[in-house]
Amino acid sequence: DAVLDAALQARLSDGGRTFRDPELGLAIHLPQGEPGWHWEGAERRHGAPVSLASADGAVRVFAGAMAVEMPLDALGPMLARHAADGRGYREIASRLVRRGSAEFWEIESESGSSEDGARVHERRRLYRGLHGTISVTALGRTDRYGHHEAALVEALDGVEVSPLPAAPSPGS
């Protein structure tokens, strides 16, 4: 088990099953449909404020802020085009999704970018949050992604991002 740093532990609630970062306006939950999912310590997060992994470590979800200020319908396609420049990249989907009051850009792809040369399946969701763009990414080796897909989708669908405040109306 990873040793969780104080910064991560301070943001855990619901018996350690939910991570909340009020500064980012982000909450993410450990999937409950598959046993063994856990938070990762700072050494595995590579600078992201939060990362979680399956029991076997084959797939991960990480989230954090991006230093990019663009509308989602411009940022999503731009990132998809940029990724397409990579060797072996195959885009599966790139689309704007609206669910209730939530809106995000989702890019799903495969590439040959793992350390051992294996194909990697990635599903990235981009949100506009309180203080900018939030990226939440699920990824893992393509040969293991399908085994964990239900839990990955559960984690992604459970993400909560505080929306941008409403723009003032003219004349107010």
N, C-alpha and C positions, 0 to 999 in steps of 0.2 A: 504494500500500500504506500502511496505517495504521502509525504509529509506536507500537509496543507499549510501554507503561509498565513500569517495573521491577517493580511489584507483580504484574502479570499474567505477565511473563516468568519470575519466580521460581517460579511455580506450574505452568509447562509442563513436561511430560515426554514420553517416547516420541517423541523427535525433533520435539517441538513439536505433536504431535497430540492430547495429553491435557492438560486443565486439572484440577488437584487442589487443593482448599482444605481442609486438615485441620481448620481451625477450624470450618468449616461442615459438614464431613463430606460433601463433594460432589466428584464427579468427572464430567466431561463430555468427550466425544471429538468431534473433527471428523469429519463423515461422510466415508467413503472411496468410497461408491458414485457420487459426483458430483464431478468435479474443481473446484478453485478455492475451496472453502470455506476461510475464514480467520477468525482471531481479530480482534476490533475493539479499537481503542485506546480510552482512557478517554473521549475526546470523544464517542464513539458509544454508550457503555455507559449513560449517564444514571444513574450511581450504582450500577449492578449490578456485582458483582464479575467477571462474565464475560459476554461476548456474542460470538456468531459469526454470520457472514453468508455467503450464497451468493456466487459469483463476480460475478454481476450486481447484487448488493445488493438484490434484490427481496424476499428473505425473510431473517428473522433468528431466532435462538434466543438467549434471555438467561435467566440464572438468578441467584437470590439469596435471601436470607432475608426473611421477612415478620415483622413485629412483631405477630403474632397467635398466641395459644396456645389452640387449640380442637381437639377431635377432628375428623379429616378428614370424617366423615359429617355433621358440623354445619357446618364451614367451607365445604366444597364447595357445598352447596345455597345457603348464604347468599351466597356470591360470585356464583353464577349468578343468583340473584334480584336482587342489586344491579345486575349488568350489564344485566339485562332492563329496568331503568328507563331505559337509554340509547336514544336515537333510532335506529331502524332495526335494533335488535338481533334476531338470530334464533339461538336455541339449537339446536345440532345434537345434542349429547349432553352429559350430565352424570351421571357414574357413578363408583362406587368400583371400583377394579381391583386384583386380587391376582394377582401373578405370582411363583410360588415364595415367597421370603421378602419380596419387595418388595410394598408396598401404597401406592397413591396415588389421589387423586381427580382425574379428568380432566374438564375442561370444554372442549367444542369449540363454537365459535360464529362467527357473522359479524356485522359491524356496519358502519355507514357512518362510521367514525371516522378515516380517514387524512387527512393534511394537505390533500390535493387533493380530498377528498370521495369517493374511490373506496372500494368495500367492502373490508373487511379480514377475512381468515380467521385465527382464532386457536385454538390448541390449548394449553391450560395444564394442567400436572400439578402437584399439590400433594402434598408428602411431609412426614412427620414425621421430622425428623433429630435429630442429637445435641443441638442447642441450639435447637430450635424448628421452625417451618414453613419449608420450602424450596419456592419456586415456580420452575418451569422452563416458559418460554413460547416457543412457536414462532408466528410471525405473519408475515403478508405480504399484499399486495394479493390479493384473491380471484382476479383474472384471471391471477396468476402463481403462486399457491400450488400448484395442481395440478401444474405443471411441475416443482416442487421437492419434492413431497410425499414421495417415497420417501426422499430425503436427510433431510428434516425428521423423519420417523418413525425413521430410523436414528439420528439425533442424540438424539431423545427416548428411544428404547429403550436407548441406550447409557449413559444417566445412571445413576450409582451414588450412592446416599445411604446413609451409615452409619446404621444403625437406632438407635433409642433403646435404652439399656441395659435389660435385663429388670428388671421391678419385683421387689423382694425378696419372697421368699415369706413368708407369715405365720409368725411364730415364729423367723425367722432373724436 
